[in-house]
Amino acid sequence: MKILIAEDDPLTLDALASCIEAEGFTTLQAQDGRQAIELTPRETSILHLLHQHQGKPVSRDTLLDACWGMAYFPSSCTHDHRYLLGQP
């Protein structure tokens, strides 16, 4: 299992990583929150859409229309999942 540590103090970051790695985990380290979460424009639009609909389901059509545009119409749900995960 990988654990992400975001900490701006290098000494604290190293100490946390050492403790976590001593327990058998792998760590990914970032100097700040921005470095820890680098999103693509599409990922940002998905998060924005989900934030606008907090606590409510978002339909597949709404998600595709808002984040991929009208030109994107996959032929199957399986294709949707593979495309969303970055697989051809």
LOBA-70841 format. One record per atom (N, C-alpha, C): residue number from 1; atom name; x, y, z. Coordinates in Angstrom, 3 decimals. Example, Ala and Ser with C-alpha at 12.3 -4.5 7.8 and 13.67 -1.06 7.14 Angstrom:
<filums>
num:1; atome:N; u:13.190; v:-5.690; w:7.800
num:1; atome:CA; u:12.300; v:-4.500; w:7.800
num:1; atome:C; u:13.200; v:-3.300; w:7.800
num:2; atome:N; u:12.850; v:-2.250; w:7.080
num:2; atome:CA; u:13.670; v:-1.060; w:7.140
num:2; atome:C; u:12.900; v:0.030; w:7.870
</filums>
This chain:
<filums>
num:1; atome:N; u:0.844; v:-1.174; w:0.000
num:1; atome:CA; u:0.000; v:0.000; w:0.000
num:1; atome:C; u:0.891; v:1.239; w:0.000
num:2; atome:N; u:0.502; v:2.230; w:-0.798
num:2; atome:CA; u:1.231; v:3.493; w:-0.853
num:2; atome:C; u:0.473; v:4.537; w:-0.044
num:3; atome:N; u:1.230; v:5.340; w:0.697
num:3; atome:CA; u:0.638; v:6.410; w:1.492
num:3; atome:C; u:1.250; v:7.730; w:1.037
num:4; atome:N; u:0.389; v:8.692; w:0.721
num:4; atome:CA; u:0.832; v:10.009; w:0.301
num:4; atome:C; u:1.016; v:10.895; w:1.528
num:5; atome:N; u:2.189; v:11.517; w:1.626
num:5; atome:CA; u:2.465; v:12.460; w:2.709
num:5; atome:C; u:2.697; v:13.821; w:2.071
num:6; atome:N; u:1.915; v:14.821; w:2.468
num:6; atome:CA; u:2.105; v:16.194; w:1.999
num:6; atome:C; u:2.502; v:17.036; w:3.202
num:7; atome:N; u:3.725; v:17.546; w:3.185
num:7; atome:CA; u:4.253; v:18.312; w:4.316
num:7; atome:C; u:5.290; v:19.293; w:3.789
num:8; atome:N; u:5.171; v:20.568; w:4.192
num:8; atome:CA; u:6.090; v:21.571; w:3.672
num:8; atome:C; u:7.415; v:21.642; w:4.433
num:9; atome:N; u:7.497; v:21.049; w:5.601
num:9; atome:CA; u:8.740; v:21.044; w:6.357
num:9; atome:C; u:9.520; v:19.767; w:6.027
num:10; atome:N; u:10.704; v:19.902; w:5.404
num:10; atome:CA; u:11.451; v:18.714; w:4.978
num:10; atome:C; u:11.807; v:17.755; w:6.114
num:11; atome:N; u:12.154; v:18.279; w:7.277
num:11; atome:CA; u:12.505; v:17.405; w:8.396
num:11; atome:C; u:11.310; v:16.589; w:8.877
num:12; atome:N; u:10.162; v:17.240; w:8.962
num:12; atome:CA; u:8.941; v:16.537; w:9.363
num:12; atome:C; u:8.554; v:15.509; w:8.317
num:13; atome:N; u:8.674; v:15.883; w:7.041
num:13; atome:CA; u:8.355; v:14.965; w:5.952
num:13; atome:C; u:9.224; v:13.714; w:6.030
num:14; atome:N; u:10.519; v:13.903; w:6.230
num:14; atome:CA; u:11.425; v:12.753; w:6.334
num:14; atome:C; u:11.101; v:11.887; w:7.552
num:15; atome:N; u:10.796; v:12.531; w:8.686
num:15; atome:CA; u:10.483; v:11.777; w:9.902
num:15; atome:C; u:9.202; v:10.959; w:9.725
num:16; atome:N; u:8.185; v:11.572; w:9.141
num:16; atome:CA; u:6.931; v:10.853; w:8.903
num:16; atome:C; u:7.147; v:9.685; w:7.955
num:17; atome:N; u:7.889; v:9.937; w:6.874
num:17; atome:CA; u:8.145; v:8.876; w:5.898
num:17; atome:C; u:8.901; v:7.720; w:6.544
num:18; atome:N; u:9.881; v:8.020; w:7.359
num:18; atome:CA; u:10.654; v:6.967; w:8.022
num:18; atome:C; u:9.777; v:6.108; w:8.920
num:19; atome:N; u:8.907; v:6.747; w:9.698
num:19; atome:CA; u:8.005; v:6.001; w:10.596
num:19; atome:C; u:7.043; v:5.116; w:9.805
num:20; atome:N; u:6.480; v:5.655; w:8.757
num:20; atome:CA; u:5.505; v:4.905; w:7.956
num:20; atome:C; u:6.188; v:3.756; w:7.210
num:21; atome:N; u:7.356; v:4.035; w:6.649
num:21; atome:CA; u:8.083; v:2.998; w:5.919
num:21; atome:C; u:8.582; v:1.889; w:6.854
num:22; atome:N; u:8.873; v:2.246; w:8.109
num:22; atome:CA; u:9.287; v:1.240; w:9.098
num:22; atome:C; u:8.166; v:0.240; w:9.382
num:23; atome:N; u:6.931; v:0.642; w:9.129
num:23; atome:CA; u:5.775; v:-0.240; w:9.314
num:23; atome:C; u:5.481; v:-1.073; w:8.069
num:24; atome:N; u:6.330; v:-0.930; w:7.042
num:24; atome:CA; u:6.183; v:-1.749; w:5.843
num:24; atome:C; u:5.415; v:-1.110; w:4.702
num:25; atome:N; u:5.061; v:0.157; w:4.828
num:25; atome:CA; u:4.331; v:0.851; w:3.773
num:25; atome:C; u:5.299; v:1.585; w:2.855
num:26; atome:N; u:4.844; v:1.861; w:1.648
num:26; atome:CA; u:5.588; v:2.689; w:0.705
num:26; atome:C; u:5.010; v:4.089; w:0.786
num:27; atome:N; u:5.868; v:5.099; w:0.715
num:27; atome:CA; u:5.367; v:6.471; w:0.787
num:27; atome:C; u:5.617; v:7.212; w:-0.519
num:28; atome:N; u:4.699; v:8.092; w:-0.835
num:28; atome:CA; u:4.868; v:9.089; w:-1.886
num:28; atome:C; u:4.932; v:10.412; w:-1.143
num:29; atome:N; u:5.899; v:11.251; w:-1.487
num:29; atome:CA; u:6.099; v:12.480; w:-0.722
num:29; atome:C; u:5.906; v:13.706; w:-1.585
num:30; atome:N; u:5.235; v:14.709; w:-1.022
num:30; atome:CA; u:5.008; v:15.973; w:-1.709
num:30; atome:C; u:5.352; v:17.116; w:-0.753
num:31; atome:N; u:5.928; v:18.171; w:-1.301
num:31; atome:CA; u:6.329; v:19.315; w:-0.485
num:31; atome:C; u:5.165; v:20.205; w:-0.061
num:32; atome:N; u:4.018; v:20.073; w:-0.750
num:32; atome:CA; u:2.840; v:20.860; w:-0.375
num:32; atome:C; u:1.597; v:20.235; w:-1.005
num:33; atome:N; u:0.451; v:20.781; w:-0.659
num:33; atome:CA; u:-0.816; v:20.243; w:-1.151
num:33; atome:C; u:-0.970; v:20.348; w:-2.658
num:34; atome:N; u:-0.460; v:21.423; w:-3.241
num:34; atome:CA; u:-0.564; v:21.578; w:-4.701
num:34; atome:C; u:0.222; v:20.496; w:-5.429
num:35; atome:N; u:1.398; v:20.190; w:-4.918
num:35; atome:CA; u:2.204; v:19.141; w:-5.539
num:35; atome:C; u:1.549; v:17.780; w:-5.333
num:36; atome:N; u:0.900; v:17.593; w:-4.200
num:36; atome:CA; u:0.264; v:16.305; w:-3.888
num:36; atome:C; u:-0.909; v:16.023; w:-4.812
num:37; atome:N; u:-1.627; v:17.075; w:-5.181
num:37; atome:CA; u:-2.821; v:16.893; w:-6.005
num:37; atome:C; u:-2.692; v:17.742; w:-7.262
num:38; atome:N; u:-2.109; v:17.156; w:-8.279
num:38; atome:CA; u:-2.001; v:17.826; w:-9.567
num:38; atome:C; u:-3.050; v:17.213; w:-10.478
num:39; atome:N; u:-4.054; v:17.999; w:-10.811
num:39; atome:CA; u:-5.176; v:17.510; w:-11.596
num:39; atome:C; u:-5.102; v:17.994; w:-13.039
num:40; atome:N; u:-5.599; v:17.157; w:-13.932
num:40; atome:CA; u:-5.737; v:17.570; w:-15.324
num:40; atome:C; u:-6.956; v:18.499; w:-15.422
num:41; atome:N; u:-7.082; v:19.257; w:-16.491
num:41; atome:CA; u:-8.263; v:20.107; w:-16.660
num:41; atome:C; u:-9.580; v:19.309; w:-16.601
num:42; atome:N; u:-9.585; v:18.112; w:-17.176
num:42; atome:CA; u:-10.811; v:17.300; w:-17.148
num:42; atome:C; u:-11.134; v:16.853; w:-15.719
num:43; atome:N; u:-10.114; v:16.432; w:-14.966
num:43; atome:CA; u:-10.332; v:16.029; w:-13.569
num:43; atome:C; u:-10.856; v:17.207; w:-12.754
num:44; atome:N; u:-10.341; v:18.403; w:-13.034
num:44; atome:CA; u:-10.816; v:19.602; w:-12.351
num:44; atome:C; u:-12.289; v:19.859; w:-12.679
num:45; atome:N; u:-12.673; v:19.684; w:-13.941
num:45; atome:CA; u:-14.075; v:19.910; w:-14.318
num:45; atome:C; u:-14.994; v:18.868; w:-13.677
num:46; atome:N; u:-14.521; v:17.627; w:-13.543
num:46; atome:CA; u:-15.329; v:16.595; w:-12.879
num:46; atome:C; u:-15.537; v:16.959; w:-11.412
num:47; atome:N; u:-14.464; v:17.351; w:-10.727
num:47; atome:CA; u:-14.603; v:17.739; w:-9.316
num:47; atome:C; u:-15.523; v:18.946; w:-9.153
num:48; atome:N; u:-15.419; v:19.905; w:-10.059
num:48; atome:CA; u:-16.291; v:21.083; w:-10.012
num:48; atome:C; u:-17.757; v:20.677; w:-10.167
num:49; atome:N; u:-18.032; v:19.803; w:-11.130
num:49; atome:CA; u:-19.401; v:19.333; w:-11.345
num:49; atome:C; u:-19.930; v:18.601; w:-10.109
num:50; atome:N; u:-19.116; v:17.717; w:-9.549
num:50; atome:CA; u:-19.547; v:16.975; w:-8.355
num:50; atome:C; u:-19.764; v:17.912; w:-7.172
num:51; atome:N; u:-18.928; v:18.940; w:-7.062
num:51; atome:CA; u:-19.107; v:19.925; w:-5.990
num:51; atome:C; u:-20.425; v:20.684; w:-6.151
num:52; atome:N; u:-20.786; v:21.004; w:-7.381
num:52; atome:CA; u:-22.048; v:21.701; w:-7.650
num:52; atome:C; u:-23.257; v:20.843; w:-7.271
num:53; atome:N; u:-23.101; v:19.531; w:-7.313
num:53; atome:CA; u:-24.208; v:18.608; w:-7.027
num:53; atome:C; u:-23.971; v:17.837; w:-5.733
num:54; atome:N; u:-23.374; v:18.472; w:-4.753
num:54; atome:CA; u:-23.040; v:17.796; w:-3.497
num:54; atome:C; u:-24.226; v:17.034; w:-2.936
num:55; atome:N; u:-23.978; v:15.764; w:-2.613
num:55; atome:CA; u:-25.007; v:14.944; w:-1.993
num:55; atome:C; u:-26.055; v:14.407; w:-2.953
num:56; atome:N; u:-25.936; v:14.744; w:-4.232
num:56; atome:CA; u:-26.912; v:14.290; w:-5.227
num:56; atome:C; u:-26.204; v:13.479; w:-6.299
num:57; atome:N; u:-26.870; v:12.482; w:-6.828
num:57; atome:CA; u:-26.255; v:11.726; w:-7.920
num:57; atome:C; u:-26.162; v:12.578; w:-9.184
num:58; atome:N; u:-25.125; v:12.320; w:-9.960
num:58; atome:CA; u:-24.943; v:13.003; w:-11.247
num:58; atome:C; u:-25.099; v:11.945; w:-12.332
num:59; atome:N; u:-25.980; v:12.186; w:-13.266
num:59; atome:CA; u:-26.222; v:11.198; w:-14.311
num:59; atome:C; u:-25.020; v:11.095; w:-15.246
num:60; atome:N; u:-24.935; v:9.952; w:-15.866
num:60; atome:CA; u:-23.876; v:9.696; w:-16.843
num:60; atome:C; u:-23.910; v:10.747; w:-17.954
num:61; atome:N; u:-25.106; v:11.042; w:-18.456
num:61; atome:CA; u:-25.236; v:12.022; w:-19.538
num:61; atome:C; u:-24.787; v:13.411; w:-19.094
num:62; atome:N; u:-25.135; v:13.804; w:-17.870
num:62; atome:CA; u:-24.721; v:15.112; w:-17.355
num:62; atome:C; u:-23.204; v:15.176; w:-17.237
num:63; atome:N; u:-22.612; v:14.126; w:-16.699
num:63; atome:CA; u:-21.157; v:14.070; w:-16.548
num:63; atome:C; u:-20.453; v:14.145; w:-17.900
num:64; atome:N; u:-20.899; v:13.342; w:-18.839
num:64; atome:CA; u:-20.265; v:13.336; w:-20.161
num:64; atome:C; u:-20.441; v:14.663; w:-20.880
num:65; atome:N; u:-21.635; v:15.232; w:-20.787
num:65; atome:CA; u:-21.903; v:16.502; w:-21.460
num:65; atome:C; u:-21.067; v:17.630; w:-20.864
num:66; atome:N; u:-21.031; v:17.704; w:-19.530
num:66; atome:CA; u:-20.331; v:18.807; w:-18.868
num:66; atome:C; u:-18.810; v:18.685; w:-18.960
num:67; atome:N; u:-18.300; v:17.478; w:-18.915
num:67; atome:CA; u:-16.849; v:17.294; w:-18.826
num:67; atome:C; u:-16.180; v:16.839; w:-20.115
num:68; atome:N; u:-16.942; v:16.240; w:-21.023
num:68; atome:CA; u:-16.366; v:15.779; w:-22.290
num:68; atome:C; u:-16.939; v:16.549; w:-23.474
num:69; atome:N; u:-18.097; v:17.165; w:-23.292
num:69; atome:CA; u:-18.713; v:17.907; w:-24.382
num:69; atome:C; u:-19.631; v:17.037; w:-25.217
num:70; atome:N; u:-20.453; v:17.670; w:-26.015
num:70; atome:CA; u:-21.466; v:16.977; w:-26.808
num:70; atome:C; u:-20.866; v:15.989; w:-27.808
num:71; atome:N; u:-19.633; v:16.184; w:-28.228
num:71; atome:CA; u:-19.048; v:15.317; w:-29.247
num:71; atome:C; u:-18.688; v:13.933; w:-28.713
num:72; atome:N; u:-18.666; v:13.755; w:-27.404
num:72; atome:CA; u:-18.251; v:12.472; w:-26.836
num:72; atome:C; u:-19.473; v:11.628; w:-26.496
num:73; atome:N; u:-19.709; v:10.586; w:-27.278
num:73; atome:CA; u:-20.805; v:9.661; w:-27.012
num:73; atome:C; u:-20.305; v:8.231; w:-27.148
num:74; atome:N; u:-19.814; v:7.637; w:-26.046
num:74; atome:CA; u:-19.334; v:6.259; w:-26.135
num:74; atome:C; u:-20.478; v:5.305; w:-26.412
num:75; atome:N; u:-20.129; v:4.144; w:-26.951
num:75; atome:CA; u:-21.160; v:3.182; w:-27.326
num:75; atome:C; u:-21.561; v:2.249; w:-26.199
num:76; atome:N; u:-20.776; v:2.196; w:-25.131
num:76; atome:CA; u:-21.129; v:1.286; w:-24.043
num:76; atome:C; u:-20.584; v:1.786; w:-22.717
num:77; atome:N; u:-21.165; v:1.294; w:-21.627
num:77; atome:CA; u:-20.687; v:1.653; w:-20.295
num:77; atome:C; u:-19.287; v:1.097; w:-20.050
num:78; atome:N; u:-19.008; v:-0.085; w:-20.597
num:78; atome:CA; u:-17.675; v:-0.660; w:-20.444
num:78; atome:C; u:-16.647; v:0.261; w:-21.070
num:79; atome:N; u:-16.971; v:0.779; w:-22.235
num:79; atome:CA; u:-16.066; v:1.717; w:-22.899
num:79; atome:C; u:-15.890; v:2.967; w:-22.045
num:80; atome:N; u:-16.972; v:3.453; w:-21.410
num:80; atome:CA; u:-16.886; v:4.617; w:-20.524
num:80; atome:C; u:-15.846; v:4.389; w:-19.445
num:81; atome:N; u:-15.948; v:3.266; w:-18.740
num:81; atome:CA; u:-15.051; v:3.004; w:-17.622
num:81; atome:C; u:-13.602; v:2.895; w:-18.079
num:82; atome:N; u:-13.382; v:2.238; w:-19.188
num:82; atome:CA; u:-12.021; v:2.104; w:-19.687
num:82; atome:C; u:-11.474; v:3.462; w:-20.117
num:83; atome:N; u:-12.298; v:4.295; w:-20.738
num:83; atome:CA; u:-11.852; v:5.614; w:-21.176
num:83; atome:C; u:-11.549; v:6.494; w:-19.967
num:84; atome:N; u:-12.425; v:6.459; w:-18.958
num:84; atome:CA; u:-12.227; v:7.273; w:-17.772
num:84; atome:C; u:-10.960; v:6.879; w:-17.026
num:85; atome:N; u:-10.589; v:5.601; w:-17.087
num:85; atome:CA; u:-9.375; v:5.141; w:-16.421
num:85; atome:C; u:-8.134; v:5.317; w:-17.271
num:86; atome:N; u:-8.286; v:5.904; w:-18.448
num:86; atome:CA; u:-7.147; v:6.186; w:-19.303
num:86; atome:C; u:-6.668; v:5.000; w:-20.100
num:87; atome:N; u:-7.515; v:3.995; w:-20.268
num:87; atome:CA; u:-7.153; v:2.839; w:-21.055
num:87; atome:C; u:-7.778; v:2.966; w:-22.434
num:88; atome:N; u:-7.103; v:2.485; w:-23.467
num:88; atome:CA; u:-7.661; v:2.584; w:-24.834
num:88; atome:C; u:-8.892; v:1.721; w:-25.030
</filums>
